[in-house]
Amino acid sequence: MSLSRSDIEKIAHLARLELTENELPVYVDSLSRIIDFVGELDRAQTAGIEPMAHPLPGLAQRLRADEVLETDRHELFQRNAPQVEAGLYLVPKVIE
């Protein structure tokens, strides 16, 4: 699928990008090639291939132990607030 100049201008507008006249042809070519590549990947035969949780079999992600390292300082923080009620911070109404 080839993108047109107007497609790139619409994409740039949505992304809030300001592209110069010299940059537009570069983006038309680059993004068109990316979309074509994704289309090639979509045509790859994946029937009978099971999804993987990790690309390298036998490896697992190392995770740190789920340990509480800090105490609950909720009350300490609320002592600094101007108004607190039932454990909640009260703020002035700013929207009518």
SVG drawing of the C-alpha trace seen along z (x, -y; Angstrom):
<svg xmlns="http://www.w3.org/2000/svg" viewBox="-22 -28 39 55">
<polyline fill="none" stroke="black" stroke-width="0.4" points="0.0,0.0 1.5,-3.3 0.7,-6.4 0.0,-9.7 1.2,-13.1 -2.3,-14.0 -2.2,-10.9 1.1,-12.1 -0.2,-15.6 -3.2,-14.2 -1.0,-12.0 1.3,-14.9 -1.7,-17.1 -3.1,-14.4 0.4,-14.0 0.8,-17.8 3.9,-17.6 5.0,-20.5 6.7,-19.0 8.6,-21.0 8.1,-20.6 11.5,-18.7 10.5,-16.3 7.1,-15.3 8.6,-13.0 10.9,-11.4 8.0,-10.5 5.8,-9.3 8.6,-6.9 9.5,-5.8 6.0,-5.2 4.9,-3.5 7.8,-1.0 7.0,-0.4 3.4,0.3 4.5,2.6 6.8,4.5 4.0,5.0 1.9,6.3 4.6,8.9 4.6,10.0 0.9,10.4 1.3,12.9 3.7,15.1 2.5,18.6 1.8,19.0 -0.6,21.9 0.4,24.5 2.9,22.2 2.1,21.9 2.4,18.4 5.5,17.9 5.7,16.2 9.4,15.6 11.4,15.7 14.2,17.8 13.0,21.2 14.1,22.1 14.6,18.5 12.4,16.7 12.3,13.0 14.0,12.4 11.6,10.7 12.5,9.1 10.8,10.5 7.4,8.8 8.4,7.4 7.0,4.4 10.0,2.0 8.2,-1.1 5.8,-1.6 2.3,-3.2 2.9,-6.9 -0.6,-7.9 -1.3,-9.7 2.0,-11.5 1.2,-12.9 -2.3,-13.9 -1.0,-16.0 0.4,-18.3 -2.9,-18.7 -5.1,-21.8 -8.3,-19.7 -8.8,-16.0 -12.0,-14.1 -12.5,-10.3 -8.9,-9.7 -9.6,-11.8 -8.0,-15.1 -10.6,-17.9 -10.0,-20.5 -11.9,-23.6 -14.6,-23.4 -13.2,-25.1 -15.8,-24.1 -19.4,-25.3"/>
</svg>
